[in-house]
Amino acid sequence: MRSTLFIIWLATAPGAAAQSLAVYSEFRRINPQGEVAAPDRGGRPREILSPAVARNAFASFHLAVSLPPNVPFILHIGQNPENAVRVVVYREIFVKRGKEWIPDSLEQVSLPFRGLIPDDSRSVAFWMDMWVPDTGPARRIKVEPQLNFGDRWIIYPMEVRIKHVRVPPVAGARGAHAQIGDPSDTAARPALQDYLCGGTQAAPDGPLTVRRMIGRNARQDMALAHQLEARLGRDNITSAMLDALGASDLRAWCEAPVFPTDRGPEWYLRIRDFLFRAEDP
């Protein structure tokens, strides 16, 4: 509660509007102004306070540090218990598409990271990649992004729920790449389409990007879906996926796949939520 109140105080203090540390799902890319990038708008962004994660799998989030230009800052990730998950942080590199700057390439950074906001920006964006080991119980842990500037601290109070489900090994970095200017869920669509309709959409290896990471995470989800068929039944899993898509007829959808465009890219998280609940007691 204390860290939550501190964040609220900073956000409401006079002259502090540009001082923030925000966490978003992997499907909400953040532009240099600290706003959700245009392709990823629509719907209400999901609050990332108590995210569910699977064991033996990656979970990913965007971090946005917003400060006045040229203010030195330090970014770190705290955990309780220590080393409960493996965290790797990447700085996101912006690419211009039309009038929009969109984060895409990823450059790994060491923690704690020391940086500045560029003169022409209000925010710096990061990709936080968590690996949740197969060992250990289902439990709640603290994974808290921490921002220091001057004598001030902002702590984002994130309680991660490690679920009972375990993702089986996922082979290869496969799946067609989305274009940078496409909505972020486009990178997850090939894996979902492969599961529902059969086949494997392959793409050559390339540089590490946000799009590739989203595709990797979607392939984890589909590997879990295959594993859960023995328990849930493929028909039940397919029905839940079609419901998230706003469709009802699998054959018709596979003949002419249509993905939601009016709910923002986080519509996909309904599928992940369903899979992660599968082994709840």
TABELPE-V918654 format. One record per residue. N is the residue number from 1. RES is the residue in one letter. SS is DSSP state (@ for helix, = for strand, . for the rest). NEAR is the number of other C-alpha atoms within 12 Angstrom. D_CENTER is the distance of its C-alpha to the mean C-alpha in Angstrom with 2 decimals. Layout:
n:N res:RES ss:SS near:NEAR d_center:D_CENTER
n:N res:RES ss:SS near:NEAR d_center:D_CENTER
This chain:
n:1 res:M ss:. near:12 d_center:24.37
n:2 res:R ss:@ near:12 d_center:25.79
n:3 res:S ss:@ near:19 d_center:22.57
n:4 res:T ss:@ near:19 d_center:21.48
n:5 res:L ss:@ near:16 d_center:24.90
n:6 res:F ss:@ near:20 d_center:24.71
n:7 res:I ss:@ near:26 d_center:21.61
n:8 res:I ss:@ near:22 d_center:23.47
n:9 res:W ss:@ near:21 d_center:26.59
n:10 res:L ss:@ near:25 d_center:25.02
n:11 res:A ss:@ near:21 d_center:23.54
n:12 res:T ss:@ near:15 d_center:26.98
n:13 res:A ss:. near:15 d_center:29.30
n:14 res:P ss:. near:10 d_center:31.44
n:15 res:G ss:. near:13 d_center:30.03
n:16 res:A ss:. near:19 d_center:26.68
n:17 res:A ss:. near:19 d_center:24.66
n:18 res:A ss:. near:26 d_center:23.03
n:19 res:Q ss:. near:35 d_center:22.18
n:20 res:S ss:= near:39 d_center:18.77
n:21 res:L ss:= near:41 d_center:15.63
n:22 res:A ss:= near:43 d_center:12.67
n:23 res:V ss:= near:40 d_center:9.15
n:24 res:Y ss:= near:37 d_center:6.70
n:25 res:S ss:= near:40 d_center:3.74
n:26 res:E ss:. near:48 d_center:2.03
n:27 res:F ss:. near:46 d_center:5.58
n:28 res:R ss:. near:46 d_center:7.43
n:29 res:R ss:. near:52 d_center:8.86
n:30 res:I ss:= near:45 d_center:11.54
n:31 res:N ss:. near:37 d_center:15.11
n:32 res:P ss:. near:34 d_center:17.80
n:33 res:Q ss:. near:30 d_center:19.16
n:34 res:G ss:. near:35 d_center:16.21
n:35 res:E ss:. near:32 d_center:15.62
n:36 res:V ss:= near:36 d_center:13.04
n:37 res:A ss:. near:35 d_center:14.15
n:38 res:A ss:@ near:30 d_center:16.70
n:39 res:P ss:@ near:34 d_center:15.28
n:40 res:D ss:@ near:35 d_center:12.22
n:41 res:R ss:. near:27 d_center:14.58
n:42 res:G ss:. near:22 d_center:16.18
n:43 res:G ss:. near:18 d_center:15.92
n:44 res:R ss:. near:18 d_center:15.08
n:45 res:P ss:. near:25 d_center:11.64
n:46 res:R ss:. near:26 d_center:10.58
n:47 res:E ss:. near:19 d_center:11.68
n:48 res:I ss:. near:28 d_center:9.64
n:49 res:L ss:. near:25 d_center:12.84
n:50 res:S ss:. near:24 d_center:13.21
n:51 res:P ss:. near:32 d_center:10.17
n:52 res:A ss:= near:34 d_center:11.54
n:53 res:V ss:= near:42 d_center:10.99
n:54 res:A ss:= near:44 d_center:13.42
n:55 res:R ss:= near:35 d_center:15.94
n:56 res:N ss:. near:31 d_center:16.48
n:57 res:A ss:= near:35 d_center:12.87
n:58 res:F ss:= near:36 d_center:9.76
n:59 res:A ss:= near:40 d_center:6.71
n:60 res:S ss:= near:40 d_center:4.02
n:61 res:F ss:= near:41 d_center:3.66
n:62 res:H ss:= near:40 d_center:6.03
n:63 res:L ss:= near:42 d_center:9.53
n:64 res:A ss:= near:42 d_center:12.46
n:65 res:V ss:= near:49 d_center:15.96
n:66 res:S ss:= near:41 d_center:18.63
n:67 res:L ss:. near:40 d_center:22.26
n:68 res:P ss:. near:27 d_center:25.50
n:69 res:P ss:. near:22 d_center:26.12
n:70 res:N ss:. near:20 d_center:27.55
n:71 res:V ss:. near:26 d_center:26.81
n:72 res:P ss:. near:23 d_center:26.08
n:73 res:F ss:= near:32 d_center:23.14
n:74 res:I ss:= near:30 d_center:21.82
n:75 res:L ss:= near:37 d_center:18.24
n:76 res:H ss:= near:32 d_center:18.00
n:77 res:I ss:= near:34 d_center:16.00
n:78 res:G ss:= near:26 d_center:18.30
n:79 res:Q ss:= near:25 d_center:18.38
n:80 res:N ss:= near:19 d_center:20.84
n:81 res:P ss:. near:17 d_center:22.13
n:82 res:E ss:. near:14 d_center:21.97
n:83 res:N ss:. near:19 d_center:20.15
n:84 res:A ss:. near:27 d_center:18.89
n:85 res:V ss:. near:36 d_center:15.79
n:86 res:R ss:= near:25 d_center:15.55
n:87 res:V ss:= near:31 d_center:13.35
n:88 res:V ss:= near:29 d_center:13.25
n:89 res:V ss:= near:30 d_center:12.40
n:90 res:Y ss:= near:34 d_center:12.72
n:91 res:R ss:= near:34 d_center:14.13
n:92 res:E ss:= near:34 d_center:12.99
n:93 res:I ss:= near:27 d_center:16.16
n:94 res:F ss:= near:29 d_center:16.97
n:95 res:V ss:= near:24 d_center:18.88
n:96 res:K ss:= near:18 d_center:21.16
n:97 res:R ss:= near:18 d_center:21.32
n:98 res:G ss:. near:11 d_center:24.16
n:99 res:K ss:. near:12 d_center:24.05
n:100 res:E ss:= near:23 d_center:20.30
n:101 res:W ss:= near:30 d_center:18.60
n:102 res:I ss:= near:37 d_center:15.13
n:103 res:P ss:= near:45 d_center:13.06
n:104 res:D ss:= near:38 d_center:13.18
n:105 res:S ss:= near:26 d_center:14.89
n:106 res:L ss:= near:28 d_center:13.71
n:107 res:E ss:= near:22 d_center:16.40
n:108 res:Q ss:= near:20 d_center:16.25
n:109 res:V ss:= near:22 d_center:17.79
n:110 res:S ss:. near:19 d_center:19.81
n:111 res:L ss:. near:21 d_center:19.42
n:112 res:P ss:. near:20 d_center:20.82
n:113 res:F ss:= near:26 d_center:20.04
n:114 res:R ss:= near:21 d_center:22.73
n:115 res:G ss:= near:28 d_center:22.44
n:116 res:L ss:. near:25 d_center:23.61
n:117 res:I ss:. near:28 d_center:22.43
n:118 res:P ss:. near:21 d_center:24.23
n:119 res:D ss:. near:15 d_center:27.22
n:120 res:D ss:. near:16 d_center:25.83
n:121 res:S ss:. near:26 d_center:22.42
n:122 res:R ss:. near:28 d_center:21.26
n:123 res:S ss:= near:39 d_center:17.85
n:124 res:V ss:= near:47 d_center:16.25
n:125 res:A ss:= near:49 d_center:12.53
n:126 res:F ss:= near:48 d_center:10.84
n:127 res:W ss:= near:43 d_center:7.98
n:128 res:M ss:= near:40 d_center:8.11
n:129 res:D ss:= near:33 d_center:8.35
n:130 res:M ss:= near:35 d_center:10.06
n:131 res:W ss:= near:27 d_center:12.67
n:132 res:V ss:= near:35 d_center:14.24
n:133 res:P ss:. near:27 d_center:17.88
n:134 res:D ss:. near:24 d_center:20.02
n:135 res:T ss:. near:19 d_center:22.61
n:136 res:G ss:. near:20 d_center:22.91
n:137 res:P ss:. near:19 d_center:22.92
n:138 res:A ss:. near:26 d_center:20.50
n:139 res:R ss:= near:26 d_center:20.26
n:140 res:R ss:= near:25 d_center:18.59
n:141 res:I ss:= near:29 d_center:17.84
n:142 res:K ss:= near:27 d_center:17.10
n:143 res:V ss:= near:39 d_center:14.37
n:144 res:E ss:= near:34 d_center:15.24
n:145 res:P ss:= near:42 d_center:14.41
n:146 res:Q ss:= near:33 d_center:17.93
n:147 res:L ss:= near:38 d_center:19.39
n:148 res:N ss:= near:29 d_center:23.10
n:149 res:F ss:= near:28 d_center:25.29
n:150 res:G ss:. near:14 d_center:29.03
n:151 res:D ss:. near:11 d_center:29.95
n:152 res:R ss:= near:21 d_center:26.96
n:153 res:W ss:= near:24 d_center:23.87
n:154 res:I ss:= near:36 d_center:20.74
n:155 res:I ss:= near:36 d_center:18.93
n:156 res:Y ss:. near:38 d_center:15.72
n:157 res:P ss:. near:33 d_center:16.64
n:158 res:M ss:. near:30 d_center:13.76
n:159 res:E ss:= near:25 d_center:15.25
n:160 res:V ss:= near:31 d_center:13.27
n:161 res:R ss:= near:29 d_center:14.94
n:162 res:I ss:= near:37 d_center:15.58
n:163 res:K ss:= near:34 d_center:16.83
n:164 res:H ss:= near:28 d_center:19.89
n:165 res:V ss:= near:38 d_center:18.43
n:166 res:R ss:= near:35 d_center:18.46
n:167 res:V ss:. near:36 d_center:16.94
n:168 res:P ss:. near:23 d_center:19.82
n:169 res:P ss:. near:20 d_center:19.86
n:170 res:V ss:. near:25 d_center:18.21
n:171 res:A ss:. near:15 d_center:20.58
n:172 res:G ss:. near:18 d_center:20.07
n:173 res:A ss:. near:27 d_center:17.59
n:174 res:R ss:. near:30 d_center:18.60
n:175 res:G ss:. near:36 d_center:17.54
n:176 res:A ss:. near:29 d_center:18.55
n:177 res:H ss:. near:35 d_center:16.72
n:178 res:A ss:. near:25 d_center:15.87
n:179 res:Q ss:. near:20 d_center:17.54
n:180 res:I ss:. near:31 d_center:15.99
n:181 res:G ss:. near:28 d_center:17.27
n:182 res:D ss:. near:27 d_center:16.04
n:183 res:P ss:. near:37 d_center:13.46
n:184 res:S ss:. near:42 d_center:10.02
n:185 res:D ss:. near:42 d_center:10.56
n:186 res:T ss:@ near:36 d_center:13.64
n:187 res:A ss:@ near:36 d_center:12.07
n:188 res:A ss:@ near:42 d_center:11.46
n:189 res:R ss:@ near:41 d_center:14.94
n:190 res:P ss:@ near:35 d_center:17.19
n:191 res:A ss:@ near:40 d_center:16.12
n:192 res:L ss:@ near:44 d_center:16.58
n:193 res:Q ss:@ near:34 d_center:19.81
n:194 res:D ss:@ near:27 d_center:21.06
n:195 res:Y ss:@ near:32 d_center:20.76
n:196 res:L ss:@ near:32 d_center:22.50
n:197 res:C ss:@ near:24 d_center:25.05
n:198 res:G ss:. near:17 d_center:25.57
n:199 res:G ss:. near:15 d_center:25.51
n:200 res:T ss:. near:22 d_center:23.22
n:201 res:Q ss:. near:24 d_center:21.97
n:202 res:A ss:. near:18 d_center:22.19
n:203 res:A ss:. near:18 d_center:21.45
n:204 res:P ss:. near:13 d_center:22.79
n:205 res:D ss:. near:14 d_center:20.92
n:206 res:G ss:. near:17 d_center:20.01
n:207 res:P ss:. near:15 d_center:18.46
n:208 res:L ss:. near:24 d_center:15.07
n:209 res:T ss:= near:34 d_center:12.73
n:210 res:V ss:@ near:48 d_center:9.24
n:211 res:R ss:@ near:42 d_center:10.72
n:212 res:R ss:@ near:38 d_center:11.90
n:213 res:M ss:@ near:38 d_center:8.82
n:214 res:I ss:@ near:46 d_center:7.34
n:215 res:G ss:@ near:40 d_center:10.94
n:216 res:R ss:@ near:36 d_center:11.22
n:217 res:N ss:@ near:43 d_center:8.71
n:218 res:A ss:@ near:43 d_center:10.66
n:219 res:R ss:@ near:39 d_center:13.80
n:220 res:Q ss:@ near:39 d_center:13.16
n:221 res:D ss:@ near:44 d_center:13.04
n:222 res:M ss:@ near:40 d_center:16.22
n:223 res:A ss:@ near:30 d_center:17.89
n:224 res:L ss:@ near:39 d_center:17.49
n:225 res:A ss:@ near:40 d_center:18.91
n:226 res:H ss:@ near:31 d_center:21.86
n:227 res:Q ss:@ near:25 d_center:22.51
n:228 res:L ss:@ near:27 d_center:22.58
n:229 res:E ss:@ near:19 d_center:25.10
n:230 res:A ss:@ near:14 d_center:27.98
n:231 res:R ss:@ near:17 d_center:27.12
n:232 res:L ss:@ near:21 d_center:25.83
n:233 res:G ss:. near:16 d_center:27.56
n:234 res:R ss:@ near:21 d_center:26.07
n:235 res:D ss:@ near:20 d_center:27.44
n:236 res:N ss:@ near:22 d_center:25.59
n:237 res:I ss:@ near:35 d_center:22.21
n:238 res:T ss:@ near:34 d_center:23.07
n:239 res:S ss:@ near:21 d_center:24.22
n:240 res:A ss:@ near:29 d_center:20.98
n:241 res:M ss:@ near:36 d_center:19.04
n:242 res:L ss:@ near:33 d_center:21.75
n:243 res:D ss:@ near:22 d_center:21.63
n:244 res:A ss:@ near:26 d_center:17.97
n:245 res:L ss:@ near:34 d_center:19.14
n:246 res:G ss:. near:23 d_center:22.16
n:247 res:A ss:. near:21 d_center:24.53
n:248 res:S ss:. near:19 d_center:27.22
n:249 res:D ss:. near:22 d_center:29.04
n:250 res:L ss:@ near:26 d_center:27.34
n:251 res:R ss:@ near:16 d_center:30.04
n:252 res:A ss:@ near:14 d_center:30.06
n:253 res:W ss:@ near:21 d_center:26.30
n:254 res:C ss:@ near:24 d_center:26.43
n:255 res:E ss:@ near:13 d_center:29.36
n:256 res:A ss:. near:13 d_center:27.55
n:257 res:P ss:. near:23 d_center:23.77
n:258 res:V ss:. near:22 d_center:22.52
n:259 res:F ss:. near:29 d_center:18.95
n:260 res:P ss:. near:23 d_center:18.32
n:261 res:T ss:. near:22 d_center:18.55
n:262 res:D ss:. near:18 d_center:19.50
n:263 res:R ss:. near:24 d_center:16.63
n:264 res:G ss:. near:31 d_center:13.84
n:265 res:P ss:@ near:38 d_center:11.01
n:266 res:E ss:@ near:37 d_center:9.56
n:267 res:W ss:@ near:36 d_center:12.75
n:268 res:Y ss:@ near:41 d_center:11.15
n:269 res:L ss:@ near:32 d_center:9.69
n:270 res:R ss:@ near:23 d_center:13.44
n:271 res:I ss:@ near:31 d_center:13.97
n:272 res:R ss:@ near:35 d_center:11.62
n:273 res:D ss:@ near:27 d_center:13.26
n:274 res:F ss:@ near:30 d_center:16.58
n:275 res:L ss:@ near:39 d_center:16.23
n:276 res:F ss:@ near:33 d_center:15.16
n:277 res:R ss:. near:25 d_center:18.18
n:278 res:A ss:. near:28 d_center:20.55
n:279 res:E ss:. near:22 d_center:22.08
n:280 res:D ss:. near:18 d_center:22.13
n:281 res:P ss:. near:9 d_center:25.71
